[in-house]
Amino acid sequence: MFSSIGPTGFILLAVIALLLFGPNKLPELGRAVGRTFREFKEGAREIISDDDSSSRKEQEKAKPLASDTASADKPEDKRLPE
């Protein structure tokens, strides 16, 4: 996303932000953006951990018992199809 913006672009954005918000509001704005990103990351982690735990439960339910099938003792072939 930011690969096309060079150092002069970032300097220009900083100057525009300074003009729009003023030197007193800029630190508050930075803290608010930081908090927003942190909360977003925490929410994403929770969603991912919820998905992982639910998929583990589904996999445990779907596993056949060793006494049910003899193929459960064989290791799975994890090669990609050609």
C-alpha positions as CSV (number, residue, x, y, z in Angstrom):
1,M,0.0,0.0,0.0
2,F,2.7,2.5,1.0
3,S,5.3,1.1,-1.4
4,S,4.6,3.9,-4.0
5,I,4.9,6.7,-1.4
6,G,8.5,7.8,-1.0
7,P,10.1,9.8,1.8
8,T,9.0,13.1,0.3
9,G,5.4,11.9,0.3
10,F,5.6,11.0,4.0
11,I,7.1,14.5,4.7
12,L,4.3,16.1,2.7
13,L,1.6,14.1,4.6
14,A,3.2,15.1,7.9
15,V,3.2,18.8,7.0
16,I,-0.4,18.6,5.8
17,A,-1.4,16.8,9.1
18,L,0.4,19.5,11.1
19,L,-1.4,22.3,9.3
20,L,-4.8,20.6,9.6
21,F,-4.6,19.5,13.3
22,G,-2.0,21.8,14.8
23,P,1.0,20.8,16.9
24,N,-1.1,20.3,20.1
25,K,-3.6,17.9,18.6
26,L,-1.1,15.7,16.7
27,P,0.1,13.7,19.7
28,E,-3.5,13.0,20.7
29,L,-4.4,11.9,17.2
30,G,-1.3,9.6,17.1
31,R,-2.4,8.0,20.4
32,A,-5.9,7.5,19.1
33,V,-4.7,5.8,15.9
34,G,-2.3,3.6,18.0
35,R,-5.2,2.5,20.3
36,T,-7.4,1.8,17.3
37,F,-4.7,-0.4,15.6
38,R,-4.1,-2.2,18.9
39,E,-7.8,-3.0,19.4
40,F,-8.1,-4.1,15.8
41,K,-5.2,-6.5,16.3
42,E,-6.6,-7.9,19.5
43,G,-10.0,-8.5,17.9
44,A,-8.3,-10.2,14.9
45,R,-6.4,-12.5,17.3
46,E,-9.6,-13.4,19.1
47,I,-11.4,-14.2,15.9
48,I,-8.4,-16.3,14.7
49,S,-8.2,-18.2,18.0
50,D,-11.9,-18.8,18.0
51,D,-11.7,-20.2,14.5
52,D,-8.7,-22.4,15.4
53,S,-10.4,-23.8,18.5
54,S,-13.7,-24.5,16.6
55,S,-11.8,-26.2,13.8
56,R,-9.9,-28.3,16.3
57,K,-13.2,-29.5,17.9
58,E,-14.6,-30.3,14.4
59,Q,-11.5,-32.3,13.5
60,E,-11.6,-34.2,16.8
61,K,-15.3,-35.1,16.1
62,A,-14.5,-36.2,12.6
63,K,-11.5,-38.4,13.5
64,P,-12.5,-42.1,13.2
65,L,-11.6,-44.3,16.1
66,A,-8.7,-46.7,15.6
67,S,-10.9,-49.7,16.3
68,D,-13.4,-48.6,13.6
69,T,-11.0,-48.6,10.7
70,A,-7.6,-50.1,10.0
71,S,-6.6,-47.1,7.8
72,A,-6.3,-44.9,10.9
73,D,-2.9,-46.5,11.6
74,K,-1.6,-45.5,8.2
75,P,0.1,-42.1,7.9
76,E,-1.6,-39.7,5.5
77,D,-0.1,-38.9,2.2
78,K,0.4,-35.1,2.2
79,R,2.0,-34.8,-1.2
80,L,0.5,-32.4,-3.6
81,P,-1.3,-33.9,-6.6
82,E,0.6,-33.8,-9.9
